[in-house]
Amino acid sequence: MALPLAFLLPLTACSNSGRQLPDTVGTHLFTPVELPEKLTFAGEEVPLEYYDVRENLDRELLSTVYFHSQTIRYIKNAPRYFSIIEPILKSNNIPEDFKYLCVAESGFDVRAVSPAKAVGLWQLIESAAKENGLEINTEVDERYHIEKSTEAACRILNSAFLKYGSWSLVAAAYNGGRTGIDRQIFTQKAKNYYDLLLVEETARYVFRILALKLVMEDPEKYGFRIEKNQLYPAIGTDTFEVKGPVMDWATFAIDKGISYKTLKMFNPWLREPFLKNPTRKTYILKIPEKNFRTKTN
């Protein structure tokens, strides 16, 4: 969720005329953010000719640009997570712009849990996750599994697109729920996201995604200069099949030449230090490449 923006400038930042002075006096010059002339979301034109659309985008773009630490972290994490997410979106015919929905949902925090108990990168609630093929119990929660949760999110998104025929409404429904969106479409007799009056979080949601898209696609345009060697690299992994119970994941990890911490870092969907697995189900674990902790770009 976008956070409110507030600035308190020191007195030395202003001249006698009240105008803010530039960096040469030891402070920063905060300026408005230039909006694009044209913009699309998932191939759909954003109606920037409407003043309210421009102002809503401006609000989220300001929040994204001036929340420096968070936005820098998003940009640095992008190569690691987008390298996994993008191919899955493509194979499921989901527009690539939805990778920014993932950022808006969790900020690349695989272990994120919302107050409503939505979990993981895609912030899936338990019922929706189970309906879309994910296993959830005391020992395994695949909402924390990056690939499987992305596949589940794709199923949810594609199902919503069959209903609405609009990717912006799909994104809104992902945030506000289909029941809430359907109610507002019926009440307001409008079927365009940009024409609907929605609760604040959902009203801001697509604009937040658009702001993330603009900044993360062209960071330097918005003042973020991050060198390639400062990005967090994708880390190669091997896979290992487990077809039975595991009495102690720590011992398992040590036998594979890694620590329990590392095992959980790459397999956060494992929720207990053991796996009973009475049905002898096959699980695929990720084991990182050798010397992964010293890898740099």
Sequence and secondary structure as in RCSB ss.txt:
>XXXX:A:sequence
MALPLAFLLPLTACSNSGRQLPDTVGTHLFTPVELPEKLTFAGEEVPLEYYDVRENLDRELLSTVYFHSQTIRYI
KNAPRYFSIIEPILKSNNIPEDFKYLCVAESGFDVRAVSPAKAVGLWQLIESAAKENGLEINTEVDERYHIEKST
EAACRILNSAFLKYGSWSLVAAAYNGGRTGIDRQIFTQKAKNYYDLLLVEETARYVFRILALKLVMEDPEKYGFR
IEKNQLYPAIGTDTFEVKGPVMDWATFAIDKGISYKTLKMFNPWLREPFLKNPTRKTYILKIPEKNFRTKTN
>XXXX:A:secstr
          GGGB TTS B  GGGTS         S  EETTEE  TTSHHHHHHHHHHHHHHHH HHHHHHHH
HHHHHHHHHHHHHHHHTT  TTHHHHHHHHHTT TT B TT  BTTTTB HHHHHHTT  BSSSBBGGG HHHHH
HHHHHHHHHHHHHHS HHHHHHHHHH HHHHHHHHHHHT   GGG    HHHHHHHHHHHHHHHHHHSGGGGT  
  GGGS     EEEEEE S BS HHHHHHHTTS HHHHHHH TTB SS B  TT   EEEEEE TTGGG   
